[in-house]
Amino acid sequence: MNRVETPHIFAGNPIDRADALRRDNNEIDRLMRSPEAKILLMSELNPVIQSPSETSMVLGWIGYEMAVELLGSEPEQRTFLGLNGDGDPLVAWNAKIVSPDFSEGKITDAGLEICDARESAMMLSVEETGILSQARSNLGWHVTHQFCARCGARTTSRRGGIVRQCVSCGAEHFPRTDPVVITVVADGDRCLLGQSAGRLRAMRMYSALAGFMDQGESMEEAVRREVMEEAGIKVGRVHYHSTQPWPFPSSLMIGSHSEALTTDIDMDDFEMTDVRWWDREEVLLALAEKSEKLRVPGPIAIAHHLIKAWATGKAGNFRTS
């Protein structure tokens, strides 16, 4: 079956990550300080942006000298993102590490502001949300991996930030991306959605069932296990839909649609607040924000697109009646 790729928010990164250049640490260091370098400042992993209008924004790229002037010095936690279409080096800095008081007051004169990463993602271009995803995930990893997992000594950034190397034993540590399966389970003209005990409960929202993949587990096996653990529903066929990078902190959401083989819910009330079957008509109302019973995630999340694909009959060849 031919499918049109879903252009998820946080995907669509257009830059050349320049892996070959990263083999020369001196060259990467030179590029990150060059006059052509474009710096993206991040404060508590939220980007500095420009707002050309009330309905749009762009990442607040600035030159190296201006970045040093705004912060007072260069941070240790910085990452070489790659090269843009013009060949300019793109670099992200963790501004909070250098200046704990770094705030909007220090950058407004430059026509910039700090924006929450989730909020900015709704107004940036798809391409720039991909760059934001890369920058946020990588810098977040540097924050939490300052020490070697083997011997406990300090680690230092290498190859432009895609490796940290132990200063004592020499072990190399690479950024991790955690795979998460997320699925809409179908049973004819109804689908299974759940409400977790955390964020979804606070927002009174229902979403696709999801969970982290285990070691030595295929995507299909993980879907069947997670649905059984959370809802007590046995799943048969699993159809891949699409993936979405999710930089909170650094996951890859692997989206699918799956077919229910059983229908009686036996919910795990430790992980879930509620799990229930929803009719297609009610789901369509929720997608249009007209339902009085159901709320579903917005377009920023892959769950929205999985639910929409099922509700509009584009979820594969599962039975619909």
TORKOL-4160 file (C-alpha; in steps of 0.2 Angstrom, whole numbers, padded with zeros to 4 digits, m for minus):
321
<pt num="1" X="0000" Y="0000" Z="0000"/>
<pt num="2" X="0007" Y="0017" Z="m0005"/>
<pt num="3" X="0006" Y="0030" Z="0009"/>
<pt num="4" X="0009" Y="0049" Z="0009"/>
<pt num="5" X="0022" Y="0052" Z="0023"/>
<pt num="6" X="0015" Y="0062" Z="0037"/>
<pt num="7" X="0024" Y="0078" Z="0040"/>
<pt num="8" X="0024" Y="0078" Z="0059"/>
<pt num="9" X="0030" Y="0092" Z="0070"/>
<pt num="10" X="0047" Y="0090" Z="0076"/>
<pt num="11" X="0051" Y="0080" Z="0059"/>
<pt num="12" X="0057" Y="0087" Z="0043"/>
<pt num="13" X="0074" Y="0093" Z="0048"/>
<pt num="14" X="0083" Y="0099" Z="0032"/>
<pt num="15" X="0100" Y="0102" Z="0038"/>
<pt num="16" X="0116" Y="0092" Z="0033"/>
<pt num="17" X="0122" Y="0084" Z="0049"/>
<pt num="18" X="0140" Y="0084" Z="0041"/>
<pt num="19" X="0146" Y="0067" Z="0049"/>
<pt num="20" X="0162" Y="0067" Z="0039"/>
<pt num="21" X="0167" Y="0084" Z="0045"/>
<pt num="22" X="0164" Y="0079" Z="0063"/>
<pt num="23" X="0180" Y="0067" Z="0062"/>
<pt num="24" X="0191" Y="0082" Z="0063"/>
<pt num="25" X="0188" Y="0090" Z="0080"/>
<pt num="26" X="0199" Y="0105" Z="0077"/>
<pt num="27" X="0189" Y="0109" Z="0061"/>
<pt num="28" X="0172" Y="0108" Z="0070"/>
<pt num="29" X="0178" Y="0119" Z="0084"/>
<pt num="30" X="0184" Y="0132" Z="0070"/>
<pt num="31" X="0167" Y="0131" Z="0061"/>
<pt num="32" X="0157" Y="0134" Z="0077"/>
<pt num="33" X="0167" Y="0150" Z="0081"/>
<pt num="34" X="0168" Y="0156" Z="0063"/>
<pt num="35" X="0160" Y="0172" Z="0056"/>
<pt num="36" X="0148" Y="0161" Z="0046"/>
<pt num="37" X="0141" Y="0152" Z="0061"/>
<pt num="38" X="0123" Y="0154" Z="0066"/>
<pt num="39" X="0120" Y="0151" Z="0084"/>
<pt num="40" X="0103" Y="0146" Z="0092"/>
<pt num="41" X="0102" Y="0150" Z="0111"/>
<pt num="42" X="0092" Y="0138" Z="0122"/>
<pt num="43" X="0087" Y="0143" Z="0139"/>
<pt num="44" X="0082" Y="0128" Z="0150"/>
<pt num="45" X="0080" Y="0119" Z="0133"/>
<pt num="46" X="0068" Y="0132" Z="0127"/>
<pt num="47" X="0073" Y="0141" Z="0111"/>
<pt num="48" X="0076" Y="0160" Z="0108"/>
<pt num="49" X="0065" Y="0165" Z="0094"/>
<pt num="50" X="0060" Y="0180" Z="0083"/>
<pt num="51" X="0041" Y="0184" Z="0080"/>
<pt num="52" X="0039" Y="0192" Z="0063"/>
<pt num="53" X="0020" Y="0192" Z="0067"/>
<pt num="54" X="0007" Y="0187" Z="0080"/>
<pt num="55" X="0004" Y="0170" Z="0070"/>
<pt num="56" X="0022" Y="0165" Z="0066"/>
<pt num="57" X="0039" Y="0164" Z="0072"/>
<pt num="58" X="0057" Y="0159" Z="0067"/>
<pt num="59" X="0071" Y="0152" Z="0077"/>
<pt num="60" X="0082" Y="0167" Z="0083"/>
<pt num="61" X="0098" Y="0163" Z="0074"/>
<pt num="62" X="0112" Y="0175" Z="0079"/>
<pt num="63" X="0131" Y="0177" Z="0075"/>
<pt num="64" X="0145" Y="0170" Z="0086"/>
<pt num="65" X="0151" Y="0187" Z="0092"/>
<pt num="66" X="0133" Y="0193" Z="0097"/>
<pt num="67" X="0130" Y="0176" Z="0106"/>
<pt num="68" X="0146" Y="0179" Z="0116"/>
<pt num="69" X="0141" Y="0197" Z="0120"/>
<pt num="70" X="0124" Y="0192" Z="0126"/>
<pt num="71" X="0130" Y="0178" Z="0137"/>
<pt num="72" X="0147" Y="0185" Z="0142"/>
<pt num="73" X="0156" Y="0169" Z="0137"/>
<pt num="74" X="0154" Y="0153" Z="0127"/>
<pt num="75" X="0146" Y="0138" Z="0135"/>
<pt num="76" X="0154" Y="0121" Z="0137"/>
<pt num="77" X="0137" Y="0113" Z="0132"/>
<pt num="78" X="0136" Y="0117" Z="0114"/>
<pt num="79" X="0132" Y="0106" Z="0099"/>
<pt num="80" X="0136" Y="0107" Z="0081"/>
<pt num="81" X="0119" Y="0104" Z="0072"/>
<pt num="82" X="0126" Y="0104" Z="0054"/>
<pt num="83" X="0126" Y="0114" Z="0039"/>
<pt num="84" X="0111" Y="0124" Z="0031"/>
<pt num="85" X="0108" Y="0125" Z="0013"/>
<pt num="86" X="0121" Y="0139" Z="0011"/>
<pt num="87" X="0134" Y="0129" Z="0019"/>
<pt num="88" X="0133" Y="0140" Z="0035"/>
<pt num="89" X="0137" Y="0130" Z="0052"/>
<pt num="90" X="0122" Y="0129" Z="0063"/>
<pt num="91" X="0126" Y="0128" Z="0082"/>
<pt num="92" X="0115" Y="0127" Z="0098"/>
<pt num="93" X="0121" Y="0134" Z="0115"/>
<pt num="94" X="0114" Y="0130" Z="0132"/>
<pt num="95" X="0113" Y="0147" Z="0138"/>
<pt num="96" X="0107" Y="0143" Z="0155"/>
<pt num="97" X="0124" Y="0135" Z="0159"/>
<pt num="98" X="0134" Y="0151" Z="0156"/>
<pt num="99" X="0122" Y="0163" Z="0163"/>
<pt num="100" X="0110" Y="0157" Z="0177"/>
<pt num="101" X="0101" Y="0174" Z="0176"/>
<pt num="102" X="0099" Y="0173" Z="0157"/>
<pt num="103" X="0082" Y="0180" Z="0154"/>
<pt num="104" X="0071" Y="0189" Z="0141"/>
<pt num="105" X="0077" Y="0205" Z="0148"/>
<pt num="106" X="0094" Y="0202" Z="0141"/>
<pt num="107" X="0089" Y="0199" Z="0123"/>
<pt num="108" X="0074" Y="0210" Z="0120"/>
<pt num="109" X="0085" Y="0224" Z="0113"/>
<pt num="110" X="0091" Y="0211" Z="0100"/>
<pt num="111" X="0073" Y="0208" Z="0094"/>
<pt num="112" X="0073" Y="0191" Z="0102"/>
<pt num="113" X="0063" Y="0182" Z="0115"/>
<pt num="114" X="0063" Y="0165" Z="0124"/>
<pt num="115" X="0048" Y="0154" Z="0120"/>
<pt num="116" X="0042" Y="0137" Z="0127"/>
<pt num="117" X="0048" Y="0123" Z="0116"/>
<pt num="118" X="0030" Y="0116" Z="0114"/>
<pt num="119" X="0022" Y="0133" Z="0111"/>
<pt num="120" X="0035" Y="0138" Z="0098"/>
<pt num="121" X="0033" Y="0121" Z="0089"/>
<pt num="122" X="0015" Y="0126" Z="0084"/>
<pt num="123" X="0021" Y="0142" Z="0075"/>
<pt num="124" X="0038" Y="0137" Z="0068"/>
<pt num="125" X="0039" Y="0129" Z="0051"/>
<pt num="126" X="0040" Y="0110" Z="0050"/>
<pt num="127" X="0058" Y="0111" Z="0045"/>
<pt num="128" X="0063" Y="0122" Z="0060"/>
<pt num="129" X="0053" Y="0111" Z="0072"/>
<pt num="130" X="0065" Y="0097" Z="0066"/>
<pt num="131" X="0080" Y="0108" Z="0070"/>
<pt num="132" X="0073" Y="0112" Z="0087"/>
<pt num="133" X="0070" Y="0094" Z="0090"/>
<pt num="134" X="0088" Y="0090" Z="0086"/>
<pt num="135" X="0095" Y="0104" Z="0097"/>
<pt num="136" X="0084" Y="0101" Z="0112"/>
<pt num="137" X="0087" Y="0082" Z="0112"/>
<pt num="138" X="0106" Y="0084" Z="0111"/>
<pt num="139" X="0108" Y="0098" Z="0123"/>
<pt num="140" X="0097" Y="0089" Z="0135"/>
<pt num="141" X="0108" Y="0073" Z="0134"/>
<pt num="142" X="0123" Y="0084" Z="0138"/>
<pt num="143" X="0115" Y="0090" Z="0154"/>
<pt num="144" X="0112" Y="0072" Z="0161"/>
<pt num="145" X="0128" Y="0064" Z="0154"/>
<pt num="146" X="0143" Y="0073" Z="0162"/>
<pt num="147" X="0150" Y="0058" Z="0170"/>
<pt num="148" X="0156" Y="0041" Z="0163"/>
<pt num="149" X="0144" Y="0026" Z="0166"/>
<pt num="150" X="0159" Y="0015" Z="0167"/>
<pt num="151" X="0171" Y="0023" Z="0179"/>
<pt num="152" X="0162" Y="0039" Z="0185"/>
<pt num="153" X="0175" Y="0051" Z="0179"/>
<pt num="154" X="0171" Y="0067" Z="0169"/>
<pt num="155" X="0167" Y="0066" Z="0151"/>
<pt num="156" X="0170" Y="0079" Z="0138"/>
<pt num="157" X="0161" Y="0084" Z="0122"/>
<pt num="158" X="0168" Y="0077" Z="0105"/>
<pt num="159" X="0164" Y="0078" Z="0087"/>
<pt num="160" X="0153" Y="0093" Z="0089"/>
<pt num="161" X="0143" Y="0086" Z="0103"/>
<pt num="162" X="0137" Y="0069" Z="0096"/>
<pt num="163" X="0150" Y="0060" Z="0107"/>
<pt num="164" X="0155" Y="0062" Z="0125"/>
<pt num="165" X="0172" Y="0054" Z="0130"/>
<pt num="166" X="0178" Y="0049" Z="0147"/>
<pt num="167" X="0194" Y="0059" Z="0152"/>
<pt num="168" X="0200" Y="0044" Z="0162"/>
<pt num="169" X="0196" Y="0027" Z="0154"/>
<pt num="170" X="0192" Y="0034" Z="0136"/>
<pt num="171" X="0175" Y="0026" Z="0135"/>
<pt num="172" X="0164" Y="0035" Z="0122"/>
<pt num="173" X="0146" Y="0038" Z="0126"/>
<pt num="174" X="0133" Y="0042" Z="0112"/>
<pt num="175" X="0116" Y="0051" Z="0113"/>
<pt num="176" X="0102" Y="0040" Z="0115"/>
<pt num="177" X="0084" Y="0040" Z="0107"/>
<pt num="178" X="0071" Y="0030" Z="0117"/>
<pt num="179" X="0059" Y="0021" Z="0105"/>
<pt num="180" X="0041" Y="0022" Z="0110"/>
<pt num="181" X="0026" Y="0013" Z="0102"/>
<pt num="182" X="0009" Y="0022" Z="0101"/>
<pt num="183" X="m0006" Y="0014" Z="0093"/>
<pt num="184" X="m0024" Y="0016" Z="0090"/>
<pt num="185" X="m0033" Y="m0001" Z="0093"/>
<pt num="186" X="m0048" Y="m0003" Z="0081"/>
<pt num="187" X="m0064" Y="m0014" Z="0084"/>
<pt num="188" X="m0075" Y="m0011" Z="0069"/>
<pt num="189" X="m0082" Y="0007" Z="0071"/>
<pt num="190" X="m0075" Y="0010" Z="0087"/>
<pt num="191" X="m0057" Y="0013" Z="0094"/>
<pt num="192" X="m0048" Y="0011" Z="0110"/>
<pt num="193" X="m0042" Y="0027" Z="0119"/>
<pt num="194" X="m0034" Y="0029" Z="0136"/>
<pt num="195" X="m0031" Y="0042" Z="0149"/>
<pt num="196" X="m0015" Y="0041" Z="0158"/>
<pt num="197" X="m0012" Y="0045" Z="0177"/>
<pt num="198" X="m0002" Y="0061" Z="0172"/>
<pt num="199" X="m0003" Y="0074" Z="0159"/>
<pt num="200" X="m0018" Y="0067" Z="0150"/>
<pt num="201" X="m0028" Y="0066" Z="0166"/>
<pt num="202" X="m0024" Y="0084" Z="0170"/>
<pt num="203" X="m0030" Y="0089" Z="0153"/>
<pt num="204" X="m0045" Y="0077" Z="0154"/>
<pt num="205" X="m0039" Y="0070" Z="0137"/>
<pt num="206" X="m0039" Y="0053" Z="0129"/>
<pt num="207" X="m0026" Y="0047" Z="0118"/>
<pt num="208" X="m0018" Y="0032" Z="0109"/>
<pt num="209" X="m0011" Y="0019" Z="0120"/>
<pt num="210" X="0008" Y="0020" Z="0121"/>
<pt num="211" X="0024" Y="0013" Z="0130"/>
<pt num="212" X="0042" Y="0011" Z="0129"/>
<pt num="213" X="0049" Y="m0003" Z="0119"/>
<pt num="214" X="0059" Y="m0017" Z="0128"/>
<pt num="215" X="0075" Y="m0024" Z="0124"/>
<pt num="216" X="0075" Y="m0038" Z="0110"/>
<pt num="217" X="0057" Y="m0033" Z="0106"/>
<pt num="218" X="0050" Y="m0029" Z="0089"/>
<pt num="219" X="0038" Y="m0015" Z="0086"/>
<pt num="220" X="0023" Y="m0026" Z="0084"/>
<pt num="221" X="0027" Y="m0036" Z="0099"/>
<pt num="222" X="0029" Y="m0020" Z="0109"/>
<pt num="223" X="0012" Y="m0014" Z="0103"/>
<pt num="224" X="0003" Y="m0031" Z="0108"/>
<pt num="225" X="0012" Y="m0031" Z="0125"/>
<pt num="226" X="0008" Y="m0013" Z="0130"/>
<pt num="227" X="m0010" Y="m0014" Z="0125"/>
<pt num="228" X="m0012" Y="m0030" Z="0135"/>
<pt num="229" X="m0003" Y="m0022" Z="0150"/>
<pt num="230" X="m0013" Y="m0006" Z="0150"/>
<pt num="231" X="m0030" Y="m0012" Z="0144"/>
<pt num="232" X="m0031" Y="m0031" Z="0145"/>
<pt num="233" X="m0035" Y="m0031" Z="0126"/>
<pt num="234" X="m0027" Y="m0044" Z="0115"/>
<pt num="235" X="m0021" Y="m0037" Z="0098"/>
<pt num="236" X="m0018" Y="m0046" Z="0082"/>
<pt num="237" X="m0013" Y="m0037" Z="0066"/>
<pt num="238" X="m0002" Y="m0021" Z="0068"/>
<pt num="239" X="0000" Y="m0009" Z="0054"/>
<pt num="240" X="0014" Y="0004" Z="0054"/>
<pt num="241" X="0009" Y="0022" Z="0051"/>
<pt num="242" X="0023" Y="0034" Z="0054"/>
<pt num="243" X="0036" Y="0040" Z="0066"/>
<pt num="244" X="0038" Y="0057" Z="0076"/>
<pt num="245" X="0054" Y="0063" Z="0085"/>
<pt num="246" X="0048" Y="0069" Z="0102"/>
<pt num="247" X="0061" Y="0079" Z="0111"/>
<pt num="248" X="0054" Y="0078" Z="0129"/>
<pt num="249" X="0067" Y="0073" Z="0132"/>
<pt num="250" X="0072" Y="0062" Z="0117"/>
<pt num="251" X="0060" Y="0049" Z="0111"/>
<pt num="252" X="0055" Y="0042" Z="0094"/>
<pt num="253" X="0036" Y="0039" Z="0093"/>
<pt num="254" X="0033" Y="0024" Z="0082"/>
<pt num="255" X="0015" Y="0026" Z="0077"/>
<pt num="256" X="0003" Y="0011" Z="0071"/>
<pt num="257" X="m0015" Y="0005" Z="0070"/>
<pt num="258" X="m0019" Y="m0012" Z="0077"/>
<pt num="259" X="m0034" Y="m0024" Z="0077"/>
<pt num="260" X="m0042" Y="m0030" Z="0093"/>
<pt num="261" X="m0045" Y="m0048" Z="0095"/>
<pt num="262" X="m0054" Y="m0046" Z="0112"/>
<pt num="263" X="m0065" Y="m0032" Z="0118"/>
<pt num="264" X="m0067" Y="m0034" Z="0137"/>
<pt num="265" X="m0056" Y="m0020" Z="0145"/>
<pt num="266" X="m0046" Y="m0025" Z="0161"/>
<pt num="267" X="m0037" Y="m0009" Z="0164"/>
<pt num="268" X="m0020" Y="m0007" Z="0174"/>
<pt num="269" X="m0026" Y="0007" Z="0186"/>
<pt num="270" X="m0008" Y="0010" Z="0191"/>
<pt num="271" X="m0003" Y="0017" Z="0174"/>
<pt num="272" X="m0020" Y="0022" Z="0168"/>
<pt num="273" X="m0035" Y="0033" Z="0174"/>
<pt num="274" X="m0047" Y="0027" Z="0161"/>
<pt num="275" X="m0048" Y="0016" Z="0145"/>
<pt num="276" X="m0063" Y="0015" Z="0135"/>
<pt num="277" X="m0070" Y="0012" Z="0117"/>
<pt num="278" X="m0076" Y="0027" Z="0108"/>
<pt num="279" X="m0087" Y="0027" Z="0093"/>
<pt num="280" X="m0081" Y="0034" Z="0076"/>
<pt num="281" X="m0094" Y="0048" Z="0077"/>
<pt num="282" X="m0089" Y="0054" Z="0094"/>
<pt num="283" X="m0071" Y="0054" Z="0088"/>
<pt num="284" X="m0074" Y="0064" Z="0073"/>
<pt num="285" X="m0083" Y="0077" Z="0084"/>
<pt num="286" X="m0068" Y="0077" Z="0096"/>
<pt num="287" X="m0056" Y="0080" Z="0081"/>
<pt num="288" X="m0067" Y="0095" Z="0076"/>
<pt num="289" X="m0067" Y="0101" Z="0095"/>
<pt num="290" X="m0086" Y="0099" Z="0095"/>
<pt num="291" X="m0088" Y="0084" Z="0107"/>
<pt num="292" X="m0094" Y="0086" Z="0125"/>
<pt num="293" X="m0088" Y="0070" Z="0130"/>
<pt num="294" X="m0071" Y="0067" Z="0122"/>
<pt num="295" X="m0055" Y="0078" Z="0120"/>
<pt num="296" X="m0040" Y="0071" Z="0110"/>
<pt num="297" X="m0022" Y="0078" Z="0107"/>
<pt num="298" X="m0019" Y="0092" Z="0095"/>
<pt num="299" X="m0009" Y="0091" Z="0079"/>
<pt num="300" X="0007" Y="0093" Z="0088"/>
<pt num="301" X="0006" Y="0075" Z="0093"/>
<pt num="302" X="0007" Y="0059" Z="0082"/>
<pt num="303" X="m0008" Y="0053" Z="0092"/>
<pt num="304" X="m0019" Y="0066" Z="0084"/>
<pt num="305" X="m0014" Y="0060" Z="0067"/>
<pt num="306" X="m0016" Y="0041" Z="0071"/>
<pt num="307" X="m0033" Y="0045" Z="0078"/>
<pt num="308" X="m0038" Y="0056" Z="0063"/>
<pt num="309" X="m0032" Y="0042" Z="0051"/>
<pt num="310" X="m0043" Y="0029" Z="0059"/>
<pt num="311" X="m0058" Y="0041" Z="0061"/>
<pt num="312" X="m0057" Y="0045" Z="0042"/>
<pt num="313" X="m0055" Y="0027" Z="0036"/>
<pt num="314" X="m0036" Y="0029" Z="0032"/>
<pt num="315" X="m0030" Y="0017" Z="0045"/>
<pt num="316" X="m0027" Y="0001" Z="0033"/>
<pt num="317" X="m0038" Y="m0013" Z="0029"/>
<pt num="318" X="m0045" Y="m0018" Z="0046"/>
<pt num="319" X="m0064" Y="m0022" Z="0046"/>
<pt num="320" X="m0075" Y="m0007" Z="0049"/>
<pt num="321" X="m0091" Y="m0016" Z="0053"/>
